[in-house]
């Protein structure tokens, strides 16, 4: 469960990109420790990388789509995203 903090105003995520080596521990960290939700995953096998789109949802809001699904690709743009770039070695 993510820690609860009071921050003045209404902070939001703007798009940020991080390069990561291994998506498993990175996604666990952002989901489990930071309280973020995985919105979508897009793979580019021809270029050897995957994009993972995460966001912080308003408290109590659920996200029921499967990352990587056609439905998730269609609605990904509705939230301010925090983007991770996974580059394979």
N, C-alpha and C positions, 0 to 999 in steps of 0.2 A: 504494500500500500504506500502510495506517495505521501510525503510529508505535506502538511497544510501550512501555507504561508499567507499572510495578509500583505498585499502589495497595493500601494496607493494608485488610483486611476484604474484603467482597464488595459493592462498590458496584453499584447497579442504577439504571436510569432509572425515574423516575416520570413520569406524564404531564405533558408540557410543550407549550405551544402557541406557535408563532411565526407572525407574519404576514409573508408574503414577497410580492414583486412578480412575480418571474419564477421558475417552478419549475425550469427547465432548469439554470441555474448553481447554484441552491440544492441541488437533488438531487445534482448532480455533486460539490459540496462535501461534503455529508454522507455520500455513498456512498464517494467516492474519497479524501477527506482524513480523515474521521472514522471510516471503516470501518463505517458503518451499512448496514442492509439495508432496502429499500423493501418493506413488507409488503402494503400495500393503498392504493388510491386510490378515493375516492368523489366523484363529481361532483354538484353541485347547480346545474344550468344555470339554473333558474328564479330562483336567488338570486345567480348569477354568481360562484360560488367552488367550489374543489375542496379536499378534505382529503387529505393524504398522510400515511400512517402509517409511521414508520421505527422500527427498534429495533437494538440491538446484540445479536447472537447470540453464544452461547458459542463459543469457538474451535473450529473444525473442524465446526460445525453448518452445514448447508446449508439454504436455503429455496428450494423449487422452484416455488412458485405464482406466477402472473402477477398483478401488482397490478391491481385493478379487476375481477378475475374473481369469479364466484359463490363458488368455493372459498376464495379469499382473504378474502371477506367473512365466511365462516363461522369461520375460524380466527384472525382478526386478534386476538382477545382473549387468546390464549395467552401473549403476551409483554408485558412492560412496554413501553409505547410512548412514543416521542417524536413528537409530532404537529405537523405544519406546516399552517398555513392559508394558502391562496393566494386572495387577493382580486383579482378583475379590476377594472380601472379603467373 
